Amino acid sequence: MSTERAHPESAPHPYVLLSAAVSLDGCLDDTGPERLLLSGPADFDRVDAVRASADALLVGAGTLRADNPRLLVNSAERRAVRLARGRPEYPLKVTVTGSGDLDAGARFWHTGGDKLVYTTDRGAAKAARLLGGAAEVVALGPELDWRALLGHLRTERGVGRLMVEGGAAVHTQLLQQGLADELQLALAPLIVGDPAAPRLFGPGRYQEGRLRLVESRRIEDVVLLRYEPTAPGTGPLPTAADRHWLRTACELAALCPPSETAFSVGAVVVAADGTELARGHSREGTDPVVHAEEAALAKTDPADPRLPGATVYSSLEPCARRASRPAPCAELILRAGVRRVVTAWREPDTFVVAADGTGVLTGAGAEVLVLPEYEDLAKAPNRHLPGRSGPRRNRCAFHPGDGVQ
């Protein structure tokens, strides 16, 4: 298993991995005075390897108080590999506190490399006074803001991969806000049975649907379960699942038969609960002029009640004008009832000037999100085309048999 997944270099947030060990009844610990050890040496070593792959490790201030962790990469060999690759010996250590109430004597501050505290305006002065220079303190505003925190980590500290090790409130907030790219659970063969014991996730509203199980593996008597969220976002702010599906669409574009007169594009249609309804790519099958969105939508049932709540992910902005078919892709999407589109690349003036698929969609009430961090991936199968990196415009009008995909 590769542990080094990350977002593109231009992504505004790091790749966020939630890591926890839980009992069979979902508890992180019991209520006894000593920390309940839920996994064994082999799983601890696995966690050490995941830590070594990360640029930063994060725990909430409550976890610092309760567990007093060092949060280190323990393996000298793994630290040596980090150094050989030009990385710091230890990942950046991060904690989050609203109040600024931190114990300067905790092991967290006196081991490893750089430390960083995110807090509120009211907590910043207290945290700085208590720590006395042991960590950089960053105030996020009147309240803790996870998107601002992740953006600061990415842009100011260069963090591409963030491993989050607790506690329950931190895991809950990141998952509820659609900011967790992956969840790694070590499931231990223990039942705590105490209603007062801390649990992995708290109450509240989560995204719809099931998470996708991407790996299950036995490690001694513990089972590692790795999940990815799949439910699309519901508003103008992209979620981790939006990034996953858009990356999938961009990868589909690589399957297109090459053309000198048309773009290579991939598309995926995903229901609100994260169920993939269909996928397609340009020139799929025996149709030399079919567009990606058209190919995908053709595989859905027009009467499917899930379509109005679905999201279409397309590596390139849906077309607004077209020569070989009566209806362009923007119109096909609207006819299907879909009102949310996520794309990576606004179209250049390669084939047709001034046709605006995004404008057609938004003008009809649809929401369009552009995630430019995936633009290079969307462009990759189109590098041979002239002007593919020029001003954004339209792809859909001229082609010996159609014109742009």
Residue pairs with C-beta under 8 A, 6 or more apart in sequence:
1 215
1 217
1 226
3 49
3 50
3 53
4 53
4 161
5 15
5 17
5 161
5 181
5 182
6 14
6 15
6 160
6 161
7 13
7 14
7 15
7 160
7 181
7 243
7 373
8 373
8 374
8 376
8 377
9 160
9 373
10 372
10 373
10 375
10 376
11 154
11 160
11 243
11 373
12 150
12 151
12 154
12 155
12 373
13 147
13 150
13 151
13 153
13 154
13 179
14 55
14 56
14 150
14 153
14 154
14 159
14 160
14 161
14 162
15 160
15 161
15 162
15 181
15 182
16 150
16 162
16 164
16 174
16 179
16 180
16 181
16 182
16 240
17 50
17 54
17 161
17 162
17 163
17 164
17 180
17 181
17 182
17 183
17 184
18 164
18 171
18 174
18 175
18 180
18 182
18 183
18 184
19 47
19 50
19 163
19 164
19 165
19 184
20 28
20 165
20 166
20 171
20 184
20 185
20 186
20 200
21 28
21 38
21 39
21 43
21 185
21 186
21 187
21 188
21 222
22 28
22 38
22 185
22 186
22 187
22 188
22 200
23 36
23 38
23 188
23 190
23 191
23 192
24 187
24 188
24 189
24 190
24 191
25 191
25 192
25 193
26 199
26 200
26 201
27 36
27 192
27 194
27 197
27 198
27 199
27 200
28 38
28 166
28 167
28 168
28 197
28 198
28 199
28 200
29 35
29 36
29 66
29 192
29 197
29 198
30 36
30 192
30 194
30 197
31 194
31 196
31 197
35 67
36 190
36 192
38 186
38 188
38 190
38 222
39 47
39 186
39 188
39 219
39 222
40 219
40 220
40 221
40 222
41 220
42 219
42 220
42 222
43 186
43 219
43 220
43 222
43 224
45 75
46 186
46 219
46 224
47 186
48 73
48 74
48 75
48 78
49 75
49 78
50 163
50 184
51 57
51 71
51 72
51 73
51 91
51 163
52 73
52 75
52 78
52 79
52 81
52 82
52 91
53 161
53 163
54 91
54 161
54 162
54 163
55 87
55 91
55 92
55 157
55 158
55 159
55 160
55 161
55 162
56 91
56 92
56 93
56 94
56 116
56 153
56 157
56 159
56 161
56 162
56 163
57 71
57 91
57 92
57 93
57 94
57 162
57 163
57 164
57 165
58 94
58 95
58 96
58 162
58 163
58 164
58 165
58 170
59 69
59 71
59 94
59 95
59 108
59 164
59 165
59 166
59 167
59 170
60 95
60 96
60 97
60 166
60 167
60 169
60 170
61 95
61 96
61 97
61 99
61 101
61 102
62 167
62 169
63 69
63 165
63 166
63 167
63 170
64 95
64 102
64 103
64 106
64 108
65 103
65 106
66 167
67 166
68 106
68 107
68 108
69 107
69 108
69 165
70 107
70 108
70 111
70 112
71 93
71 108
71 111
71 112
71 165
72 90
72 111
72 112
73 79
73 82
73 89
73 90
73 91
79 89
79 90
82 88
82 89
82 90
83 89
88 113
88 114
89 113
90 112
90 113
91 112
91 113
91 163
92 113
92 114
92 115
92 116
92 157
92 159
93 108
93 112
93 113
93 114
93 115
93 116
94 115
94 116
94 117
94 118
94 153
94 162
95 102
95 108
95 115
95 116
95 117
95 118
96 117
96 118
96 119
96 144
96 149
96 170
97 117
97 118
97 119
97 123
97 127
98 119
98 120
98 123
98 143
98 144
99 119
99 120
99 122
99 123
99 126
100 117
100 119
100 120
100 122
100 123
100 124
100 125
100 126
100 127
100 128
100 130
101 123
101 126
101 130
102 117
102 127
102 130
102 131
103 130
104 130
104 131
104 132
104 134
108 115
109 115
109 131
109 134
109 135
110 134
114 135
114 136
115 134
115 135
115 136
116 135
116 136
116 138
116 157
117 127
117 131
117 135
117 136
117 137
117 138
118 138
118 140
118 144
118 149
118 152
119 127
119 137
119 138
119 139
119 140
119 144
120 139
120 140
120 141
120 142
120 143
120 144
121 139
121 141
121 142
122 142
123 139
124 137
124 138
124 139
127 135
127 137
128 137
131 137
138 152
140 148
140 149
140 152
141 148
146 173
146 174
146 177
146 179
147 177
147 179
147 237
150 162
150 179
153 159
153 162
154 160
164 170
164 171
164 174
164 180
167 198
168 198
168 199
168 200
168 201
168 202
169 202
171 180
171 200
171 201
172 201
172 202
172 204
174 180
175 183
175 201
175 206
175 229
176 204
176 205
176 206
176 207
178 207
178 229
178 233
178 237
178 239
178 240
178 241
178 242
179 239
179 240
180 229
180 240
181 228
181 229
181 240
181 243
181 244
182 214
182 226
182 227
182 228
183 211
183 226
183 227
183 228
183 229
184 224
184 225
184 226
185 200
185 224
185 225
185 226
185 227
186 219
186 222
186 223
186 224
186 225
187 222
187 223
187 224
187 225
188 221
188 222
189 221
189 222
207 229
207 231
207 239
207 241
207 274
208 231
208 272
208 273
208 274
209 230
209 231
209 271
209 272
209 273
209 274
209 275
210 230
210 273
210 274
211 227
211 228
211 229
211 230
211 274
212 227
212 228
212 229
212 230
212 274
213 225
213 226
213 227
214 226
214 227
214 228
215 224
215 225
215 226
216 223
216 224
216 225
216 226
217 223
217 224
218 224
228 240
228 241
228 244
229 239
229 240
229 241
229 244
229 274
230 241
230 244
230 245
230 270
230 274
230 275
230 276
231 239
231 241
231 272
231 273
231 274
232 239
232 241
232 242
232 245
232 270
232 272
232 274
232 310
232 311
232 340
232 342
233 239
233 241
233 242
233 311
233 369
234 272
234 340
235 367
236 367
236 369
238 342
238 369
238 371
241 274
242 311
242 313
242 342
242 369
242 371
243 371
243 374
245 268
245 270
245 311
245 313
245 342
246 313
246 315
246 342
246 343
246 344
246 371
246 374
247 374
247 377
248 266
248 268
248 279
248 313
249 266
249 267
249 268
249 279
249 292
249 313
249 314
249 315
249 344
250 266
250 315
250 344
250 374
250 377
250 378
250 380
251 266
251 377
252 266
252 267
252 268
252 279
252 280
252 281
252 292
252 315
253 264
253 265
253 266
253 281
253 282
253 292
253 315
253 316
253 378
253 380
253 381
253 382
254 264
254 266
254 380
254 381
255 266
255 281
255 284
256 264
256 265
256 266
256 281
256 282
256 283
256 284
256 292
256 381
256 405
257 283
257 288
258 264
258 381
258 384
259 282
259 283
259 399
260 384
260 385
261 351
261 398
261 399
261 400
261 403
262 282
262 283
262 289
262 351
262 395
262 399
262 402
262 403
262 404
262 405
263 282
263 316
263 347
263 350
263 351
263 382
263 385
263 388
263 395
263 404
263 405
264 281
264 282
264 283
264 381
264 382
264 405
265 281
265 282
265 291
265 292
265 293
265 314
265 315
265 316
265 378
265 395
265 405
266 279
266 280
266 281
266 282
266 292
266 314
266 315
267 279
267 280
267 281
267 292
267 293
267 295
267 296
267 312
267 313
267 314
267 315
268 276
268 278
268 279
268 296
268 312
268 313
269 276
269 277
269 278
269 279
269 296
269 297
269 300
269 307
269 310
269 311
269 312
269 313
269 338
270 276
270 277
270 310
270 311
270 312
270 313
271 277
271 306
271 309
271 310
272 306
272 309
272 310
272 311
273 306
275 306
277 299
277 300
277 304
277 306
277 307
277 310
278 296
278 297
278 298
278 299
278 300
279 296
279 299
280 290
280 292
280 293
280 294
280 295
280 296
280 297
280 298
280 299
281 292
281 295
282 290
282 291
282 292
282 295
282 405
283 289
283 290
283 405
284 290
284 292
284 295
285 295
287 295
288 401
288 402
289 324
289 325
289 399
289 401
289 402
289 403
289 405
290 298
290 405
291 319
291 322
291 325
291 329
291 396
291 402
291 404
291 405
292 314
292 315
292 316
292 329
292 405
293 312
293 314
293 318
293 329
293 332
293 333
294 325
294 329
294 332
296 312
297 312
297 332
297 333
297 336
300 307
300 336
302 336
307 336
307 337
307 338
308 337
308 338
308 339
310 338
310 340
311 338
311 340
311 341
311 342
312 318
312 333
312 338
312 340
312 341
312 342
313 341
313 342
313 343
314 329
314 341
314 342
314 343
314 344
315 343
315 344
315 345
315 374
315 377
315 378
316 343
316 344
316 345
316 347
316 378
316 395
316 405
317 343
317 345
317 346
317 347
317 357
317 358
317 368
317 370
317 392
317 394
317 395
318 328
318 329
318 330
318 333
318 341
318 343
318 357
318 358
318 360
318 361
319 328
319 329
319 330
319 347
319 355
319 357
319 394
319 395
319 396
319 397
319 404
319 405
320 328
320 330
320 355
320 356
320 357
320 359
320 360
320 394
320 396
321 328
321 352
321 355
321 394
321 396
321 397
322 328
322 329
322 396
322 397
322 402
322 403
323 396
323 397
323 398
323 399
323 402
323 403
324 399
324 401
324 402
324 403
325 402
327 335
328 357
328 360
328 396
329 357
329 396
330 357
330 360
330 361
331 360
333 341
333 361
333 366
334 360
334 361
334 364
334 366
338 366
339 365
339 366
339 367
340 366
340 367
340 368
340 369
341 361
341 366
341 367
341 368
341 369
342 368
342 369
342 370
342 371
343 358
343 368
343 369
343 370
343 371
344 370
344 371
344 372
344 374
344 375
344 377
344 378
345 370
345 372
345 374
345 375
345 378
345 379
345 392
346 358
346 370
346 392
346 393
347 355
347 357
347 392
347 393
347 394
347 395
348 387
348 388
348 389
348 390
348 391
348 392
348 393
349 387
349 390
349 391
349 393
349 394
350 385
350 386
350 387
350 388
350 390
350 393
350 395
350 404
351 394
351 395
351 396
351 397
351 398
351 399
351 403
351 404
352 393
352 394
352 395
352 396
352 397
352 398
352 403
352 404
353 393
353 394
354 393
354 394
355 393
355 394
355 396
355 397
356 393
356 394
357 394
357 396
358 368
358 370
361 368
362 368
379 388
379 389
382 388
394 404
395 403
395 404
395 405
396 402
396 403
396 404
396 405
397 403
397 404
398 404
